[in-house]
Amino acid sequence: MIEVLQEFRHPFGIVTKSANVLRDLDVLKEMAELGLVKVAISVTTLDGRLARAMEPRASTPMKRLSALEILAKAGIPTVVMMGPIIPGLNDSEIENILKAARNAGAREAGYTMLRLPLEVKDLFKDWLEKEYPDRAAKVMSLVKSVRGGAENDPNFGTRMSGQGPYAWTIGRRFQLGCQRLGLNTSRLILRTDLFQRPPQKGEQMRLI
């Protein structure tokens, strides 16, 4: 798919938790030289135990940071995504994750608050009770505090960042952390002027 996008100079972004993005480093580097790509890697925690419990089949935090560094050194614009932020579980790591990502070469950063729609809600609560029984009640109380007293908020505009004092504090900490580290000083806008229209059905193929 990436090779097709490259052929027609179609801009794109990648958001991933996997260091396997490096398998396409050569193509990504060529696309980056034309201003057609940036890569966001999600770093949810630097805590090895929490990472194994929460994302057991994803790349480890250190591998993700290493991938960020390799991408950045290859000239590929990189973004760190902290998602999801789970109140009372990994929100204490905001500043450390931002610093580690900046040191690895990230230029931009973003976050999302934990969302618990539909079946995800029960799966998360079961996981939380199993892995962190001593903190489960506190975490769910904080989750409700950033969702207007509910366990989920589907509304556009608040569902990604939450609402209320605790959500405001998280957002402010993230903003100040980015400012101190020089993240998000500018947002890369991918080029669209290089796009080459694919041949349409019935059209004569190009000779060259």
Buried (B, 14 or more C-beta within 10 A) or exposed (E): EBEEBBEEBBBBEBBBBBBEBBEBBEBBBEBBEEBBBBBBBBBBBBBEEBBEBBBEEBBBBBBBBBBBBBBBEBEBBBBBBBBBBBBBBBBEBBBEBBBBBBEBBBBBBBBBBBBBEEEEBEEBBEEBEEBBEEBBEEBBEBBBBBBBEEBBBEEEEBBBBBBBEBBEEBBEBBEEBBEEBEBBEEEBEBEEEEEEEEEEEEEEEEEE
